[in-house]
Amino acid sequence: MGIIMAYGAAIREALASNDLAKMEAVAEQAKQTIKEQGDLTAALLELLEAIDLLKKKNK
C-alpha cells in the first residue's frame, strides 16, 4: 500500500474504501504519527502566535 500521511483526507479515504486492511493500516500510521509528533495543533498555535508577534514587531 505504501506510506499515506495520516491527514484527514487519507483517513476519510480509508473510511470510504470499506477495506478493513486499509483502514487498519491507516489507523496504525495515524497512531504512529501522533506518537512521534505529539500535539500538532498546539505546536501550530504556538507558531501562529510567534508569526503574529513578529508581524506586529516589524510594523
mmCIF file of the N, C-alpha and C atoms, coordinates in Angstrom:
data_MODEL
# 
_entry.id   MODEL 
# 
loop_
_atom_site.group_PDB 
_atom_site.id 
_atom_site.type_symbol 
_atom_site.label_atom_id 
_atom_site.label_alt_id 
_atom_site.label_comp_id 
_atom_site.label_asym_id 
_atom_site.label_entity_id 
_atom_site.label_seq_id 
_atom_site.pdbx_PDB_ins_code 
_atom_site.Cartn_x 
_atom_site.Cartn_y 
_atom_site.Cartn_z 
_atom_site.occupancy 
_atom_site.B_iso_or_equiv 
_atom_site.pdbx_formal_charge 
_atom_site.auth_seq_id 
_atom_site.auth_comp_id 
_atom_site.auth_asym_id 
_atom_site.auth_atom_id 
_atom_site.pdbx_PDB_model_num 
ATOM 1   N N  . MET A 1 1  ? 0.815   -1.189 0.000  1.00 0.00 ? 1  MET A N  1 
ATOM 2   C CA . MET A 1 1  ? 0.000   0.000  0.000  1.00 0.00 ? 1  MET A CA 1 
ATOM 3   C C  . MET A 1 1  ? 0.855   1.247  0.000  1.00 0.00 ? 1  MET A C  1 
ATOM 4   N N  . GLY A 1 2  ? 2.008   1.236  0.596  1.00 0.00 ? 2  GLY A N  1 
ATOM 5   C CA . GLY A 1 2  ? 2.854   2.419  0.633  1.00 0.00 ? 2  GLY A CA 1 
ATOM 6   C C  . GLY A 1 2  ? 2.499   3.312  1.795  1.00 0.00 ? 2  GLY A C  1 
ATOM 7   N N  . ILE A 1 3  ? 3.237   4.394  1.911  1.00 0.00 ? 3  ILE A N  1 
ATOM 8   C CA . ILE A 1 3  ? 3.022   5.319  3.011  1.00 0.00 ? 3  ILE A CA 1 
ATOM 9   C C  . ILE A 1 3  ? 1.944   6.324  2.628  1.00 0.00 ? 3  ILE A C  1 
ATOM 10  N N  . ILE A 1 4  ? 0.974   6.494  3.515  1.00 0.00 ? 4  ILE A N  1 
ATOM 11  C CA . ILE A 1 4  ? -0.068  7.501  3.344  1.00 0.00 ? 4  ILE A CA 1 
ATOM 12  C C  . ILE A 1 4  ? -0.019  8.386  4.571  1.00 0.00 ? 4  ILE A C  1 
ATOM 13  N N  . MET A 1 5  ? 0.113   9.689  4.379  1.00 0.00 ? 5  MET A N  1 
ATOM 14  C CA . MET A 1 5  ? 0.136   10.602 5.510  1.00 0.00 ? 5  MET A CA 1 
ATOM 15  C C  . MET A 1 5  ? -1.218  10.559 6.206  1.00 0.00 ? 5  MET A C  1 
ATOM 16  N N  . ALA A 1 6  ? -1.195  10.613 7.511  1.00 0.00 ? 6  ALA A N  1 
ATOM 17  C CA . ALA A 1 6  ? -2.415  10.448 8.303  1.00 0.00 ? 6  ALA A CA 1 
ATOM 18  C C  . ALA A 1 6  ? -3.199  11.738 8.461  1.00 0.00 ? 6  ALA A C  1 
ATOM 19  N N  . TYR A 1 7  ? -3.352  12.455 7.398  1.00 0.00 ? 7  TYR A N  1 
ATOM 20  C CA . TYR A 1 7  ? -4.163  13.651 7.432  1.00 0.00 ? 7  TYR A CA 1 
ATOM 21  C C  . TYR A 1 7  ? -5.610  13.252 7.231  1.00 0.00 ? 7  TYR A C  1 
ATOM 22  N N  . GLY A 1 8  ? -6.512  14.186 7.451  1.00 0.00 ? 8  GLY A N  1 
ATOM 23  C CA . GLY A 1 8  ? -7.932  13.901 7.348  1.00 0.00 ? 8  GLY A CA 1 
ATOM 24  C C  . GLY A 1 8  ? -8.328  13.247 6.032  1.00 0.00 ? 8  GLY A C  1 
ATOM 25  N N  . ALA A 1 9  ? -7.755  13.706 4.932  1.00 0.00 ? 9  ALA A N  1 
ATOM 26  C CA . ALA A 1 9  ? -8.132  13.144 3.625  1.00 0.00 ? 9  ALA A CA 1 
ATOM 27  C C  . ALA A 1 9  ? -7.796  11.665 3.538  1.00 0.00 ? 9  ALA A C  1 
ATOM 28  N N  . ALA A 1 10 ? -6.628  11.275 4.020  1.00 0.00 ? 10 ALA A N  1 
ATOM 29  C CA . ALA A 1 10 ? -6.231  9.867  3.968  1.00 0.00 ? 10 ALA A CA 1 
ATOM 30  C C  . ALA A 1 10 ? -7.123  9.023  4.868  1.00 0.00 ? 10 ALA A C  1 
ATOM 31  N N  . ILE A 1 11 ? -7.477  9.571  6.026  1.00 0.00 ? 11 ILE A N  1 
ATOM 32  C CA . ILE A 1 11 ? -8.354  8.842  6.940  1.00 0.00 ? 11 ILE A CA 1 
ATOM 33  C C  . ILE A 1 11 ? -9.745  8.705  6.330  1.00 0.00 ? 11 ILE A C  1 
ATOM 34  N N  . ARG A 1 12 ? -10.248 9.783  5.750  1.00 0.00 ? 12 ARG A N  1 
ATOM 35  C CA . ARG A 1 12 ? -11.575 9.711  5.117  1.00 0.00 ? 12 ARG A CA 1 
ATOM 36  C C  . ARG A 1 12 ? -11.571 8.752  3.924  1.00 0.00 ? 12 ARG A C  1 
ATOM 37  N N  . GLU A 1 13 ? -10.474 8.745  3.179  1.00 0.00 ? 13 GLU A N  1 
ATOM 38  C CA . GLU A 1 13 ? -10.357 7.821  2.037  1.00 0.00 ? 13 GLU A CA 1 
ATOM 39  C C  . GLU A 1 13 ? -10.394 6.378  2.527  1.00 0.00 ? 13 GLU A C  1 
ATOM 40  N N  . ALA A 1 14 ? -9.702  6.104  3.615  1.00 0.00 ? 14 ALA A N  1 
ATOM 41  C CA . ALA A 1 14 ? -9.710  4.745  4.177  1.00 0.00 ? 14 ALA A CA 1 
ATOM 42  C C  . ALA A 1 14 ? -11.109 4.367  4.640  1.00 0.00 ? 14 ALA A C  1 
ATOM 43  N N  . LEU A 1 15 ? -11.805 5.312  5.279  1.00 0.00 ? 15 LEU A N  1 
ATOM 44  C CA . LEU A 1 15 ? -13.177 5.053  5.708  1.00 0.00 ? 15 LEU A CA 1 
ATOM 45  C C  . LEU A 1 15 ? -14.074 4.728  4.521  1.00 0.00 ? 15 LEU A C  1 
ATOM 46  N N  . ALA A 1 16 ? -13.948 5.526  3.479  1.00 0.00 ? 16 ALA A N  1 
ATOM 47  C CA . ALA A 1 16 ? -14.793 5.349  2.298  1.00 0.00 ? 16 ALA A CA 1 
ATOM 48  C C  . ALA A 1 16 ? -14.488 4.054  1.555  1.00 0.00 ? 16 ALA A C  1 
ATOM 49  N N  . SER A 1 17 ? -13.256 3.564  1.690  1.00 0.00 ? 17 SER A N  1 
ATOM 50  C CA . SER A 1 17 ? -12.869 2.358  0.953  1.00 0.00 ? 17 SER A CA 1 
ATOM 51  C C  . SER A 1 17 ? -13.579 1.112  1.469  1.00 0.00 ? 17 SER A C  1 
ATOM 52  N N  . ASN A 1 18 ? -13.993 1.159  2.736  1.00 0.00 ? 18 ASN A N  1 
ATOM 53  C CA . ASN A 1 18 ? -14.613 -0.003 3.372  1.00 0.00 ? 18 ASN A CA 1 
ATOM 54  C C  . ASN A 1 18 ? -13.710 -1.233 3.309  1.00 0.00 ? 18 ASN A C  1 
ATOM 55  N N  . ASP A 1 19 ? -12.400 -0.987 3.190  1.00 0.00 ? 19 ASP A N  1 
ATOM 56  C CA . ASP A 1 19 ? -11.385 -2.046 3.121  1.00 0.00 ? 19 ASP A CA 1 
ATOM 57  C C  . ASP A 1 19 ? -10.739 -2.144 4.509  1.00 0.00 ? 19 ASP A C  1 
ATOM 58  N N  . LEU A 1 20 ? -11.050 -3.222 5.216  1.00 0.00 ? 20 LEU A N  1 
ATOM 59  C CA . LEU A 1 20 ? -10.588 -3.363 6.596  1.00 0.00 ? 20 LEU A CA 1 
ATOM 60  C C  . LEU A 1 20 ? -9.073  -3.264 6.717  1.00 0.00 ? 20 LEU A C  1 
ATOM 61  N N  . ALA A 1 21 ? -8.343  -3.929 5.825  1.00 0.00 ? 21 ALA A N  1 
ATOM 62  C CA . ALA A 1 21 ? -6.877  -3.906 5.885  1.00 0.00 ? 21 ALA A CA 1 
ATOM 63  C C  . ALA A 1 21 ? -6.353  -2.476 5.697  1.00 0.00 ? 21 ALA A C  1 
ATOM 64  N N  . LYS A 1 22 ? -6.932  -1.756 4.748  1.00 0.00 ? 22 LYS A N  1 
ATOM 65  C CA . LYS A 1 22 ? -6.507  -0.375 4.505  1.00 0.00 ? 22 LYS A CA 1 
ATOM 66  C C  . LYS A 1 22 ? -6.842  0.502  5.710  1.00 0.00 ? 22 LYS A C  1 
ATOM 67  N N  . MET A 1 23 ? -8.034  0.323  6.253  1.00 0.00 ? 23 MET A N  1 
ATOM 68  C CA . MET A 1 23 ? -8.452  1.104  7.420  1.00 0.00 ? 23 MET A CA 1 
ATOM 69  C C  . MET A 1 23 ? -7.520  0.860  8.603  1.00 0.00 ? 23 MET A C  1 
ATOM 70  N N  . GLU A 1 24 ? -7.179  -0.403 8.848  1.00 0.00 ? 24 GLU A N  1 
ATOM 71  C CA . GLU A 1 24 ? -6.281  -0.730 9.954  1.00 0.00 ? 24 GLU A CA 1 
ATOM 72  C C  . GLU A 1 24 ? -4.893  -0.153 9.727  1.00 0.00 ? 24 GLU A C  1 
ATOM 73  N N  . ALA A 1 25 ? -4.401  -0.217 8.488  1.00 0.00 ? 25 ALA A N  1 
ATOM 74  C CA . ALA A 1 25 ? -3.071  0.306  8.178  1.00 0.00 ? 25 ALA A CA 1 
ATOM 75  C C  . ALA A 1 25 ? -3.018  1.818  8.381  1.00 0.00 ? 25 ALA A C  1 
ATOM 76  N N  . VAL A 1 26 ? -4.044  2.525  7.916  1.00 0.00 ? 26 VAL A N  1 
ATOM 77  C CA . VAL A 1 26 ? -4.076  3.975  8.077  1.00 0.00 ? 26 VAL A CA 1 
ATOM 78  C C  . VAL A 1 26 ? -4.209  4.338  9.554  1.00 0.00 ? 26 VAL A C  1 
ATOM 79  N N  . ALA A 1 27 ? -5.008  3.588  10.303 1.00 0.00 ? 27 ALA A N  1 
ATOM 80  C CA . ALA A 1 27 ? -5.162  3.844  11.739 1.00 0.00 ? 27 ALA A CA 1 
ATOM 81  C C  . ALA A 1 27 ? -3.832  3.665  12.465 1.00 0.00 ? 27 ALA A C  1 
ATOM 82  N N  . GLU A 1 28 ? -3.098  2.616  12.144 1.00 0.00 ? 28 GLU A N  1 
ATOM 83  C CA . GLU A 1 28 ? -1.794  2.388  12.775 1.00 0.00 ? 28 GLU A CA 1 
ATOM 84  C C  . GLU A 1 28 ? -0.819  3.511  12.428 1.00 0.00 ? 28 GLU A C  1 
ATOM 85  N N  . GLN A 1 29 ? -0.854  3.920  11.171 1.00 0.00 ? 29 GLN A N  1 
ATOM 86  C CA . GLN A 1 29 ? 0.031   5.002  10.734 1.00 0.00 ? 29 GLN A CA 1 
ATOM 87  C C  . GLN A 1 29 ? -0.328  6.308  11.442 1.00 0.00 ? 29 GLN A C  1 
ATOM 88  N N  . ALA A 1 30 ? -1.621  6.569  11.615 1.00 0.00 ? 30 ALA A N  1 
ATOM 89  C CA . ALA A 1 30 ? -2.062  7.774  12.305 1.00 0.00 ? 30 ALA A CA 1 
ATOM 90  C C  . ALA A 1 30 ? -1.604  7.744  13.760 1.00 0.00 ? 30 ALA A C  1 
ATOM 91  N N  . LYS A 1 31 ? -1.749  6.603  14.410 1.00 0.00 ? 31 LYS A N  1 
ATOM 92  C CA . LYS A 1 31 ? -1.295  6.474  15.804 1.00 0.00 ? 31 LYS A CA 1 
ATOM 93  C C  . LYS A 1 31 ? 0.203   6.711  15.921 1.00 0.00 ? 31 LYS A C  1 
ATOM 94  N N  . GLN A 1 32 ? 0.956   6.179  14.982 1.00 0.00 ? 32 GLN A N  1 
ATOM 95  C CA . GLN A 1 32 ? 2.414   6.358  14.999 1.00 0.00 ? 32 GLN A CA 1 
ATOM 96  C C  . GLN A 1 32 ? 2.785   7.825  14.780 1.00 0.00 ? 32 GLN A C  1 
ATOM 97  N N  . THR A 1 33 ? 2.102   8.476  13.841 1.00 0.00 ? 33 THR A N  1 
ATOM 98  C CA . THR A 1 33 ? 2.364   9.889  13.565 1.00 0.00 ? 33 THR A CA 1 
ATOM 99  C C  . THR A 1 33 ? 2.075   10.734 14.800 1.00 0.00 ? 33 THR A C  1 
ATOM 100 N N  . ILE A 1 34 ? 0.946   10.465 15.460 1.00 0.00 ? 34 ILE A N  1 
ATOM 101 C CA . ILE A 1 34 ? 0.589   11.211 16.670 1.00 0.00 ? 34 ILE A CA 1 
ATOM 102 C C  . ILE A 1 34 ? 1.629   10.968 17.761 1.00 0.00 ? 34 ILE A C  1 
ATOM 103 N N  . LYS A 1 35 ? 2.078   9.739  17.898 1.00 0.00 ? 35 LYS A N  1 
ATOM 104 C CA . LYS A 1 35 ? 3.089   9.402  18.903 1.00 0.00 ? 35 LYS A CA 1 
ATOM 105 C C  . LYS A 1 35 ? 4.390   10.158 18.645 1.00 0.00 ? 35 LYS A C  1 
ATOM 106 N N  . GLU A 1 36 ? 4.793   10.228 17.379 1.00 0.00 ? 36 GLU A N  1 
ATOM 107 C CA . GLU A 1 36 ? 6.059   10.876 17.013 1.00 0.00 ? 36 GLU A CA 1 
ATOM 108 C C  . GLU A 1 36 ? 5.976   12.398 17.080 1.00 0.00 ? 36 GLU A C  1 
ATOM 109 N N  . GLN A 1 37 ? 4.845   12.958 16.680 1.00 0.00 ? 37 GLN A N  1 
ATOM 110 C CA . GLN A 1 37 ? 4.749   14.404 16.552 1.00 0.00 ? 37 GLN A CA 1 
ATOM 111 C C  . GLN A 1 37 ? 4.078   15.080 17.734 1.00 0.00 ? 37 GLN A C  1 
ATOM 112 N N  . GLY A 1 38 ? 3.438   14.315 18.571 1.00 0.00 ? 38 GLY A N  1 
ATOM 113 C CA . GLY A 1 38 ? 2.764   14.921 19.708 1.00 0.00 ? 38 GLY A CA 1 
ATOM 114 C C  . GLY A 1 38 ? 1.581   15.753 19.270 1.00 0.00 ? 38 GLY A C  1 
ATOM 115 N N  . ASP A 1 39 ? 1.309   16.791 20.006 1.00 0.00 ? 39 ASP A N  1 
ATOM 116 C CA . ASP A 1 39 ? 0.153   17.620 19.732 1.00 0.00 ? 39 ASP A CA 1 
ATOM 117 C C  . ASP A 1 39 ? 0.475   18.645 18.655 1.00 0.00 ? 39 ASP A C  1 
ATOM 118 N N  . LEU A 1 40 ? 0.196   18.298 17.430 1.00 0.00 ? 40 LEU A N  1 
ATOM 119 C CA . LEU A 1 40 ? 0.483   19.164 16.295 1.00 0.00 ? 40 LEU A CA 1 
ATOM 120 C C  . LEU A 1 40 ? -0.347  20.447 16.345 1.00 0.00 ? 40 LEU A C  1 
ATOM 121 N N  . THR A 1 41 ? -1.568  20.362 16.848 1.00 0.00 ? 41 THR A N  1 
ATOM 122 C CA . THR A 1 41 ? -2.424  21.543 16.949 1.00 0.00 ? 41 THR A CA 1 
ATOM 123 C C  . THR A 1 41 ? -1.807  22.581 17.872 1.00 0.00 ? 41 THR A C  1 
ATOM 124 N N  . ALA A 1 42 ? -1.330  22.151 19.027 1.00 0.00 ? 42 ALA A N  1 
ATOM 125 C CA . ALA A 1 42 ? -0.707  23.086 19.976 1.00 0.00 ? 42 ALA A CA 1 
ATOM 126 C C  . ALA A 1 42 ? 0.545   23.710 19.369 1.00 0.00 ? 42 ALA A C  1 
ATOM 127 N N  . ALA A 1 43 ? 1.342   22.910 18.677 1.00 0.00 ? 43 ALA A N  1 
ATOM 128 C CA . ALA A 1 43 ? 2.556   23.433 18.053 1.00 0.00 ? 43 ALA A CA 1 
ATOM 129 C C  . ALA A 1 43 ? 2.208   24.469 16.985 1.00 0.00 ? 43 ALA A C  1 
ATOM 130 N N  . LEU A 1 44 ? 1.169   24.199 16.202 1.00 0.00 ? 44 LEU A N  1 
ATOM 131 C CA . LEU A 1 44 ? 0.750   25.153 15.172 1.00 0.00 ? 44 LEU A CA 1 
ATOM 132 C C  . LEU A 1 44 ? 0.275   26.451 15.801 1.00 0.00 ? 44 LEU A C  1 
ATOM 133 N N  . LEU A 1 45 ? -0.490  26.372 16.883 1.00 0.00 ? 45 LEU A N  1 
ATOM 134 C CA . LEU A 1 45 ? -0.955  27.587 17.551 1.00 0.00 ? 45 LEU A CA 1 
ATOM 135 C C  . LEU A 1 45 ? 0.219   28.414 18.065 1.00 0.00 ? 45 LEU A C  1 
ATOM 136 N N  . GLU A 1 46 ? 1.224   27.756 18.610 1.00 0.00 ? 46 GLU A N  1 
ATOM 137 C CA . GLU A 1 46 ? 2.428   28.469 19.064 1.00 0.00 ? 46 GLU A CA 1 
ATOM 138 C C  . GLU A 1 46 ? 3.116   29.156 17.901 1.00 0.00 ? 46 GLU A C  1 
ATOM 139 N N  . LEU A 1 47 ? 3.222   28.467 16.774 1.00 0.00 ? 47 LEU A N  1 
ATOM 140 C CA . LEU A 1 47 ? 3.848   29.032 15.582 1.00 0.00 ? 47 LEU A CA 1 
ATOM 141 C C  . LEU A 1 47 ? 3.082   30.250 15.084 1.00 0.00 ? 47 LEU A C  1 
ATOM 142 N N  . LEU A 1 48 ? 1.759   30.142 15.038 1.00 0.00 ? 48 LEU A N  1 
ATOM 143 C CA . LEU A 1 48 ? 0.937   31.259 14.577 1.00 0.00 ? 48 LEU A CA 1 
ATOM 144 C C  . LEU A 1 48 ? 1.060   32.465 15.508 1.00 0.00 ? 48 LEU A C  1 
ATOM 145 N N  . GLU A 1 49 ? 1.148   32.225 16.803 1.00 0.00 ? 49 GLU A N  1 
ATOM 146 C CA . GLU A 1 49 ? 1.346   33.318 17.756 1.00 0.00 ? 49 GLU A CA 1 
ATOM 147 C C  . GLU A 1 49 ? 2.698   33.997 17.530 1.00 0.00 ? 49 GLU A C  1 
ATOM 148 N N  . ALA A 1 50 ? 3.732   33.209 17.295 1.00 0.00 ? 50 ALA A N  1 
ATOM 149 C CA . ALA A 1 50 ? 5.063   33.764 17.039 1.00 0.00 ? 50 ALA A CA 1 
ATOM 150 C C  . ALA A 1 50 ? 5.066   34.586 15.756 1.00 0.00 ? 50 ALA A C  1 
ATOM 151 N N  . ILE A 1 51 ? 4.362   34.128 14.753 1.00 0.00 ? 51 ILE A N  1 
ATOM 152 C CA . ILE A 1 51 ? 4.257   34.861 13.494 1.00 0.00 ? 51 ILE A CA 1 
ATOM 153 C C  . ILE A 1 51 ? 3.577   36.204 13.727 1.00 0.00 ? 51 ILE A C  1 
ATOM 154 N N  . ASP A 1 52 ? 2.454   36.179 14.459 1.00 0.00 ? 52 ASP A N  1 
ATOM 155 C CA . ASP A 1 52 ? 1.740   37.421 14.759 1.00 0.00 ? 52 ASP A CA 1 
ATOM 156 C C  . ASP A 1 52 ? 2.622   38.406 15.521 1.00 0.00 ? 52 ASP A C  1 
ATOM 157 N N  . LEU A 1 53 ? 3.369   37.908 16.514 1.00 0.00 ? 53 LEU A N  1 
ATOM 158 C CA . LEU A 1 53 ? 4.252   38.778 17.285 1.00 0.00 ? 53 LEU A CA 1 
ATOM 159 C C  . LEU A 1 53 ? 5.316   39.416 16.404 1.00 0.00 ? 53 LEU A C  1 
ATOM 160 N N  . LEU A 1 54 ? 5.914   38.627 15.511 1.00 0.00 ? 54 LEU A N  1 
ATOM 161 C CA . LEU A 1 54 ? 6.925   39.177 14.611 1.00 0.00 ? 54 LEU A CA 1 
ATOM 162 C C  . LEU A 1 54 ? 6.336   40.196 13.644 1.00 0.00 ? 54 LEU A C  1 
ATOM 163 N N  . LYS A 1 55 ? 5.133   39.933 13.166 1.00 0.00 ? 55 LYS A N  1 
ATOM 164 C CA . LYS A 1 55 ? 4.492   40.886 12.255 1.00 0.00 ? 55 LYS A CA 1 
ATOM 165 C C  . LYS A 1 55 ? 4.236   42.205 12.966 1.00 0.00 ? 55 LYS A C  1 
ATOM 166 N N  . LYS A 1 56 ? 3.758   42.149 14.202 1.00 0.00 ? 56 LYS A N  1 
ATOM 167 C CA . LYS A 1 56 ? 3.492   43.366 14.976 1.00 0.00 ? 56 LYS A CA 1 
ATOM 168 C C  . LYS A 1 56 ? 4.782   44.116 15.283 1.00 0.00 ? 56 LYS A C  1 
ATOM 169 N N  . LYS A 1 57 ? 5.837   43.361 15.562 1.00 0.00 ? 57 LYS A N  1 
ATOM 170 C CA . LYS A 1 57 ? 7.138   43.959 15.878 1.00 0.00 ? 57 LYS A CA 1 
ATOM 171 C C  . LYS A 1 57 ? 7.727   44.659 14.659 1.00 0.00 ? 57 LYS A C  1 
ATOM 172 N N  . ASN A 1 58 ? 7.502   44.111 13.481 1.00 0.00 ? 58 ASN A N  1 
ATOM 173 C CA . ASN A 1 58 ? 8.105   44.654 12.258 1.00 0.00 ? 58 ASN A CA 1 
ATOM 174 C C  . ASN A 1 58 ? 7.269   45.744 11.601 1.00 0.00 ? 58 ASN A C  1 
ATOM 175 N N  . LYS A 1 59 ? 6.181   46.153 12.230 1.00 0.00 ? 59 LYS A N  1 
ATOM 176 C CA . LYS A 1 59 ? 5.344   47.219 11.643 1.00 0.00 ? 59 LYS A CA 1 
ATOM 177 C C  . LYS A 1 59 ? 5.920   48.572 11.923 1.00 0.00 ? 59 LYS A C  1 
# 
